[in-house]
Amino acid sequence: MKYKDNISEVAELQPDYLGFIFYEKSSRFFEGNIPDLPESIKKVGVFVDASLEFVTEKIQAHNLQAVQLHGKESPEFCETLRQVYHSALDAESIKNNEVSASAGVTDIIKVFSIKDDFDFSVIKPFENVCDYFLFDTKGKLSGGNGYTFNWDVLKNYTSTKPFFLSGGIGLDEVEKLKAFKNTNASKYCYVIDVNSKFEIKPGLKNSIELETFKNELQH
C-alpha cells in the first residue's frame, strides 16, 4: 500500500494484513504516516537487505505487527531481530521509549523465491528464527513480478510452519486457488498474498476487484 485514501478503502475490506514497502528502489516505496487502521489488520513492513537499525526504526515508528524480509537476510539476522521483539522486553527500555511496548508481537516472515523447482533444505536454518515463510515468484524484481510460480513444487514442502502463498495472484487464479486448497500441498498455507494483479499503478490497489476476489474465494 502507498496512498492514504487507498489504504483506507482497502482497509474497509478487512484484510488480515496490509503491507508497506520500506525499500527505496521499489516503485511502491512507502513514505509518510500510516493512517489509523482497525486493530484486526496487521501492518506489515517489507524490507530488502535492510540494516537491523533501519528495520527496528520502522517497526517503532509505524507500530508494525509483522516484518517481511524479502532479501538475502541470514538466519542470524532473523535471530537477532527475534531476540529483540520476541523475548521478554526490558521494562526500563520500554519506559525510556527505547523500544515500543508492543514490539514483542512483531511476527517475522521470511521470503523465498520459486519458479519451477525449489530445494526446501534451504529453509531449515530459518525454522526456529521466523514465524512464517512466504513463497513468491522468482523473477527480475525482488517482488511484484506479476506471475505465479508452479504451486506443484509445494507438494515437497518439508516443514510444518505456516506459509504465505504469493506471486502474481489475481482474479484469474480464483479457480486455481480453490483447487489448490483441496490438495495436501495447501495444508500449511496460512495466507493468500495479493499485490500487482490488483494494481491500477504501483502501490494503488483496485478495491472493487479486491472485493470481487474476496467474495469469489468465499463461495
Secondary structure as GFF3:
##gff-version 3
##sequence-region A 1 219
A	DSSP	alpha_helix	4	11	.	.	.	ID=ss1
A	DSSP	beta_strand	17	21	.	.	.	ID=ss2
A	DSSP	beta_strand	42	47	.	.	.	ID=ss3
A	DSSP	alpha_helix	52	62	.	.	.	ID=ss4
A	DSSP	beta_strand	66	69	.	.	.	ID=ss5
A	DSSP	alpha_helix	75	86	.	.	.	ID=ss6
A	DSSP	alpha_helix	91	95	.	.	.	ID=ss7
A	DSSP	three_ten_helix	103	105	.	.	.	ID=ss8
A	DSSP	beta_strand	107	114	.	.	.	ID=ss9
A	DSSP	three_ten_helix	120	126	.	.	.	ID=ss10
A	DSSP	beta_strand	132	137	.	.	.	ID=ss11
A	DSSP	three_ten_helix	151	156	.	.	.	ID=ss12
A	DSSP	beta_strand	163	165	.	.	.	ID=ss13
A	DSSP	three_ten_helix	171	173	.	.	.	ID=ss14
A	DSSP	alpha_helix	174	181	.	.	.	ID=ss15
A	DSSP	three_ten_helix	184	186	.	.	.	ID=ss16
A	DSSP	beta_strand	189	192	.	.	.	ID=ss17
A	DSSP	three_ten_helix	196	198	.	.	.	ID=ss18
A	DSSP	beta_strand	199	201	.	.	.	ID=ss19
A	DSSP	beta_strand	204	205	.	.	.	ID=ss20
A	DSSP	alpha_helix	207	217	.	.	.	ID=ss21
###
